[in-house]
Amino acid sequence: MKRIAALTLLTLLYSLFINTLSAQSNPHKEYISANSIDIFNKYVNYIYASASISADDLESRGKAIDSNFREEVIILTAKFFLGTPYVAHTLEKEPEGLVINLEELDCTTFMENVIVLATCFIENKLDFENYKDLLKRYRYRDGRIEDYSSRLHYTTDWFYHNQKNGFIKDITKECNGVPFIKELNIISKNPDKYKQLKNNMALVKKIELIEKEIN
């Protein structure tokens, strides 16, 4: 009986260990549209066939990629999505999680996916797991998905954090841009327009703090 009890305890501990590892490896929910993986695979075939460099060349050149090639890859990637339907609010899922939808794009998700896919190709890391990871790091503050407030909703916040992370470069000042002062509060002031914020004052308060930081 003692041996059975010990084996039972070990089995329970092992099950708990495996479940803990699983939770750590996939800490957030993912929403992957029906055809997104197929579209991703089509992009892989397309970009390797269209770009003026092979996978072997990418491997050998490492980070020695000139800006002209980067621009070429970004333009080719953008052209890949010609004809893709414009659909808004595709990210609004509950609970908050990483949305992968290459079938339908709006202006922001189009920009994100083009940059992320092009970067994965240029860095010779063009597989679906790397794509998902990089998309999450672009879309969420510090690359962590916690709740609705952790997503970079405001474009100016998106630019700020992705430049801080070294992903992009804001050249506004180099182009003689001038400061434009605007207080951002549209999300916190209109919680009824966002299903995640309705009847959730704690989340509204978190959004307010983020808006104050942006301002």
PyMOL commands that set and color helices and strands:
alter all, ss='L'
color gray80, all
select helices_A, chain A and resi 2-25+36-50+55-61+67-80+107-122+128-139+141-143+148-150+155-164+186-189+191-193+201-214
alter helices_A, ss='H'
color red, helices_A
select strands_A, chain A and resi 29-32+97-100
alter strands_A, ss='S'
color yellow, strands_A
deselect
rebuild
show_as cartoon
